[in-house]
Amino acid sequence: MSKKNNGFSLKSETENKVIAERLSDAKNAMGYAGSVEIIETSQIDNWEYRDRKEFELGNIEELAYSIKNNGQAQPIVITNQNDVFKAKDNKEAKYVVIAGYRRWLACRSINIKVEAIIKEFSFNDAIACVIDENRKESVSDYSKGIFYSHLLDSEKITQSDLAQKVGLTLSSIKNYISFSRIPCEIIDAIGDMSKVSSRTSIEIVSLANKGEKYRKALISIADKIRLGYGEKRIKQEVDKILNKKEIVESKEKTIKSNDKILAQISGRRINLDKDLTSKDNYDVFINDLEKLIIQYFG
């Protein structure tokens, strides 16, 4: 029976053997050679091209609790930091994560060492590994799109090569990388981008490129985009907002005389300049206005 020491499980010989077998199976399944090392999480950082947001990382606290009490079922895969594999934040890190990003975060959050396989990768092999992990963890289109954009910005891979590696058409890749062209203020307004598809992204970019009033309209429906509105519904909502605004603007009129504003008419409201209301003949004006209204509409 397992005992506890400072919150960690001290497993029996049988349990340790089972875990060792699971680690071996996982390593063989992934095709990685080399032994499992126990490494301080502070020596590891994220790869500069990967950008996964908090909204899709899941419950890291729960994963950390599971690792702490049940052990790490599968090692992470890391590689030495160098000119090809640069750390995203910690430039002093010795390694960067290629697979197992969430497990590394979980171990780091509770300050325990992480089980890792150190592997030498080619740039293309590392991309394939991250793509495979993204597929298994159902990573959002947004994070995939930002990852693809970072890779293409590096100029170390072409769109056609990336499309072949990911198994997508060139047009689909272009949809994905459109996420990097969505204005920051729109992304900030949406917040959680996990339900925004790559096809929706290209529509958002298309509308945002039409001008400021379109960007403001998109921001005003950010909550609906966050809930998963598709490209057709987004366009309908934006058109509705802009058409309503144009109707209101068409009903607005400013009355001037010698460049002085006398009155502003907006829909059902008529706002007179305060100088008019203070005139001695204001009552006569109101009576004449009443007659005109009756004459036209009565």
C-alpha positions as CSV (number, residue, x, y, z in Angstrom):
1,M,0.0,0.0,0.0
2,S,1.3,3.5,-0.9
3,K,2.3,5.9,1.8
4,K,2.5,9.6,1.5
5,N,5.4,11.9,2.2
6,N,5.0,15.7,2.0
7,G,2.0,15.1,-0.4
8,F,3.8,12.8,-2.8
9,S,2.9,9.2,-3.3
10,L,5.6,6.7,-2.3
11,K,4.6,3.8,-4.6
12,S,5.1,0.1,-4.2
13,E,7.6,-1.8,-6.3
14,T,4.7,-3.1,-8.4
15,E,3.3,0.4,-9.0
16,N,6.7,1.8,-9.9
17,K,7.2,-1.1,-12.4
18,V,3.8,-0.3,-14.0
19,I,4.7,3.4,-14.3
20,A,8.1,2.5,-15.8
21,E,6.4,0.3,-18.4
22,R,3.9,3.0,-19.3
23,L,6.8,5.5,-19.8
24,S,8.7,2.9,-21.9
25,D,5.5,2.3,-24.0
26,A,4.9,6.0,-24.5
27,K,8.5,6.5,-25.5
28,N,8.5,3.7,-28.0
29,A,5.1,4.8,-29.4
30,M,6.5,8.2,-30.1
31,G,9.6,6.8,-31.6
32,Y,12.0,8.6,-29.3
33,A,15.3,7.2,-28.3
34,G,17.1,7.9,-25.1
35,S,16.4,7.6,-21.4
36,V,13.9,9.5,-19.3
37,E,15.6,12.3,-17.4
38,I,14.4,14.1,-14.3
39,I,14.8,17.9,-14.9
40,E,14.1,21.1,-13.1
41,T,11.3,22.9,-14.9
42,S,13.3,26.2,-14.6
43,Q,15.8,24.8,-17.1
44,I,13.0,24.5,-19.7
45,D,11.0,27.1,-21.6
46,N,8.5,27.1,-24.4
47,W,9.6,27.1,-28.1
48,E,9.5,30.7,-29.5
49,Y,7.1,29.7,-32.3
50,R,4.4,28.2,-30.1
51,D,1.8,30.5,-28.6
52,R,-1.0,28.7,-26.7
53,K,-3.3,31.0,-24.7
54,E,-4.7,30.3,-21.3
55,F,-8.3,29.9,-22.6
56,E,-7.4,26.5,-24.1
57,L,-4.8,25.1,-21.6
58,G,-7.5,23.4,-19.6
59,N,-7.3,22.9,-15.8
60,I,-3.5,23.0,-15.1
61,E,-4.1,22.9,-11.4
62,E,-6.0,19.7,-11.7
63,L,-3.3,18.2,-13.9
64,A,-0.7,19.3,-11.4
65,Y,-2.6,17.6,-8.6
66,S,-2.8,14.4,-10.6
67,I,0.9,14.4,-11.4
68,K,1.8,15.1,-7.8
69,N,-0.3,12.3,-6.4
70,N,-0.3,9.7,-9.2
71,G,2.9,10.4,-11.0
72,Q,3.6,11.6,-14.5
73,A,2.1,9.0,-16.9
74,Q,4.1,10.2,-19.9
75,P,7.3,12.2,-20.2
76,I,7.6,15.5,-22.0
77,V,9.9,15.8,-25.0
78,I,12.5,18.5,-25.0
79,T,15.5,19.6,-27.1
80,N,18.6,21.7,-26.4
81,Q,18.1,25.4,-26.9
82,N,20.2,26.7,-29.8
83,D,19.9,28.9,-32.8
84,V,17.1,26.8,-34.3
85,F,15.3,26.1,-31.1
86,K,15.1,29.4,-29.2
87,A,13.3,29.8,-25.9
88,K,10.2,32.1,-26.0
89,D,10.8,33.9,-22.7
90,N,13.7,32.5,-20.7
91,K,16.8,33.0,-22.8
92,E,18.9,31.3,-20.1
93,A,16.9,28.0,-20.3
94,K,18.9,25.0,-21.3
95,Y,16.0,23.2,-23.1
96,V,12.8,24.0,-25.0
97,V,9.5,22.0,-24.9
98,I,8.6,20.3,-28.2
99,A,5.8,18.0,-26.8
100,G,4.1,18.0,-23.4
101,Y,3.7,21.7,-22.9
102,R,0.8,21.3,-20.4
103,R,2.6,18.7,-18.3
104,W,5.6,21.1,-18.1
105,L,3.4,23.9,-17.0
106,A,1.7,21.7,-14.4
107,C,5.0,20.6,-12.9
108,R,6.3,24.1,-12.9
109,S,3.2,25.4,-11.2
110,I,3.9,23.2,-8.1
111,N,7.7,23.5,-8.3
112,I,8.4,19.8,-8.9
113,K,10.8,18.2,-11.4
114,V,9.5,16.9,-14.7
115,E,10.2,13.6,-16.4
116,A,11.6,14.4,-19.9
117,I,13.1,12.8,-22.9
118,I,15.9,14.9,-24.5
119,K,15.9,14.5,-28.2
120,E,17.8,16.1,-31.1
121,F,15.4,17.4,-33.7
122,S,15.6,18.8,-37.2
123,F,13.4,21.9,-37.7
124,N,10.9,19.9,-39.8
125,D,10.7,17.0,-37.4
126,A,10.0,19.4,-34.5
127,I,7.2,21.0,-36.5
128,A,5.7,17.5,-37.2
129,C,5.9,16.7,-33.5
130,V,4.1,19.9,-32.4
131,I,1.5,19.5,-35.1
132,D,0.8,15.9,-33.9
133,E,0.5,17.1,-30.3
134,N,-1.9,19.9,-31.4
135,R,-4.0,17.3,-33.2
136,K,-4.2,15.0,-30.2
137,E,-5.1,17.8,-27.8
138,S,-7.7,19.5,-30.0
139,V,-5.8,22.8,-30.0
140,S,-7.9,25.7,-31.3
141,D,-7.7,27.0,-34.9
142,Y,-6.5,30.3,-33.4
143,S,-3.4,28.8,-31.7
144,K,-2.7,26.7,-34.8
145,G,-2.9,29.8,-37.0
146,I,-0.6,31.8,-34.8
147,F,1.9,28.9,-34.7
148,Y,1.8,28.6,-38.5
149,S,2.3,32.3,-38.9
150,H,5.3,32.3,-36.6
151,L,6.8,29.4,-38.6
152,L,6.3,31.2,-41.9
153,D,7.7,34.5,-40.5
154,S,10.9,32.6,-39.7
155,E,11.3,32.0,-43.4
156,K,12.5,28.5,-42.6
157,I,9.6,26.8,-44.3
158,T,7.3,27.8,-47.2
159,Q,3.5,27.8,-47.3
160,S,3.4,24.9,-49.7
161,D,5.8,22.8,-47.5
162,L,3.8,23.7,-44.4
163,A,0.6,22.8,-46.1
164,Q,2.0,19.4,-47.1
165,K,3.3,18.7,-43.6
166,V,0.0,19.7,-41.9
167,G,-2.1,17.9,-44.5
168,L,-4.1,21.0,-45.6
169,T,-4.6,22.9,-48.9
170,L,-2.8,26.2,-49.5
171,S,-6.1,28.0,-49.2
172,S,-6.7,26.4,-45.8
173,I,-3.3,27.5,-44.6
174,K,-4.1,31.1,-45.7
175,N,-7.3,30.9,-43.7
176,Y,-5.3,29.8,-40.6
177,I,-2.6,32.5,-40.8
178,S,-5.3,35.2,-41.2
179,F,-5.6,35.1,-37.4
180,S,-2.3,37.1,-37.3
181,R,-4.0,39.8,-39.3
182,I,-7.0,40.4,-37.0
183,P,-6.6,43.8,-35.4
184,C,-5.4,43.6,-31.7
185,E,-8.4,45.6,-30.4
186,I,-10.8,43.0,-31.9
187,I,-8.9,40.0,-30.4
188,D,-8.8,41.8,-27.1
189,A,-12.6,42.4,-27.2
190,I,-13.3,38.7,-28.1
191,G,-10.8,37.4,-25.5
192,D,-11.4,33.7,-25.7
193,M,-10.7,32.8,-29.4
194,S,-11.2,29.0,-29.0
195,K,-14.5,29.0,-30.8
196,V,-13.4,31.1,-33.7
197,S,-12.7,29.0,-36.8
198,S,-10.1,29.7,-39.5
199,R,-13.0,30.4,-42.0
200,T,-14.5,32.9,-39.5
201,S,-11.1,34.5,-39.1
202,I,-10.7,35.3,-42.8
203,E,-14.2,36.9,-42.8
204,I,-13.3,39.0,-39.7
205,V,-10.1,40.2,-41.4
206,S,-12.0,41.0,-44.6
207,L,-14.6,43.1,-42.7
208,A,-12.0,44.8,-40.5
209,N,-10.0,45.9,-43.6
210,K,-13.1,47.9,-44.8
211,G,-12.5,50.6,-42.3
212,E,-13.0,51.9,-38.8
213,K,-16.8,51.7,-38.7
214,Y,-16.5,48.0,-39.6
215,R,-13.9,47.4,-36.8
216,K,-16.2,49.1,-34.3
217,A,-19.1,47.0,-35.4
218,L,-17.1,43.8,-35.0
219,I,-16.0,44.9,-31.5
220,S,-19.7,45.6,-30.6
221,I,-20.5,41.9,-31.3
222,A,-17.4,40.5,-29.8
223,D,-19.5,38.5,-27.2
224,K,-21.3,36.8,-30.1
225,I,-18.1,36.0,-31.9
226,R,-16.8,34.5,-28.6
227,L,-19.8,32.2,-28.4
228,G,-19.0,30.8,-31.9
229,Y,-20.9,33.0,-34.4
230,G,-19.8,31.8,-37.9
231,E,-18.8,34.0,-40.8
232,K,-22.3,34.4,-42.3
233,R,-23.9,35.4,-39.0
234,I,-21.1,37.9,-38.3
235,K,-21.5,39.5,-41.7
236,Q,-25.3,39.8,-41.1
237,E,-24.8,41.4,-37.7
238,V,-22.3,43.9,-39.0
239,D,-24.5,44.8,-41.9
240,K,-27.4,45.2,-39.5
241,I,-25.4,47.6,-37.3
242,L,-24.1,49.6,-40.2
243,N,-27.5,49.9,-42.0
244,K,-29.2,51.0,-38.8
245,K,-26.5,53.6,-38.3
246,E,-26.9,54.9,-41.9
247,I,-30.7,55.2,-41.4
248,V,-30.1,57.3,-38.2
249,E,-27.5,59.4,-39.9
250,S,-29.9,60.0,-42.9
251,K,-32.4,61.5,-40.5
252,E,-30.0,63.9,-39.0
253,K,-29.9,67.5,-40.2
254,T,-28.1,70.6,-39.1
255,I,-29.7,74.0,-39.8
256,K,-27.2,76.8,-40.2
257,S,-27.2,80.5,-41.0
258,N,-23.9,82.3,-41.7
259,D,-22.0,79.3,-40.3
260,K,-24.0,79.5,-37.0
261,I,-25.9,76.4,-36.0
262,L,-29.5,77.3,-35.3
263,A,-30.9,73.8,-34.8
264,Q,-30.1,70.1,-35.1
265,I,-32.7,67.6,-36.1
266,S,-32.1,63.9,-35.2
267,G,-34.9,61.5,-35.8
268,R,-37.8,62.7,-33.7
269,R,-35.8,65.3,-31.8
270,I,-35.3,69.0,-32.7
271,N,-32.6,70.7,-30.6
272,L,-32.7,74.5,-30.9
273,D,-29.7,76.7,-30.2
274,K,-30.1,78.3,-26.7
275,D,-29.8,81.8,-28.4
276,L,-33.0,81.1,-30.3
277,T,-35.0,80.1,-27.1
278,S,-34.0,83.3,-25.4
279,K,-35.3,85.6,-28.2
280,D,-38.3,87.8,-27.5
281,N,-40.2,86.5,-30.5
282,Y,-39.6,82.8,-29.5
283,D,-43.3,82.3,-28.7
284,V,-44.3,83.6,-32.1
285,F,-41.8,81.2,-33.7
286,I,-43.3,78.2,-31.8
287,N,-46.8,79.2,-33.0
288,D,-45.6,79.4,-36.6
289,L,-43.8,76.1,-36.2
290,E,-47.0,74.5,-34.9
291,K,-48.9,75.8,-37.9
292,L,-46.3,74.4,-40.3
293,I,-46.4,70.9,-38.6
294,I,-50.2,70.9,-38.9
295,Q,-50.0,72.1,-42.5
296,Y,-47.5,69.3,-43.5
297,F,-48.6,66.4,-41.4
298,G,-51.9,67.2,-39.8
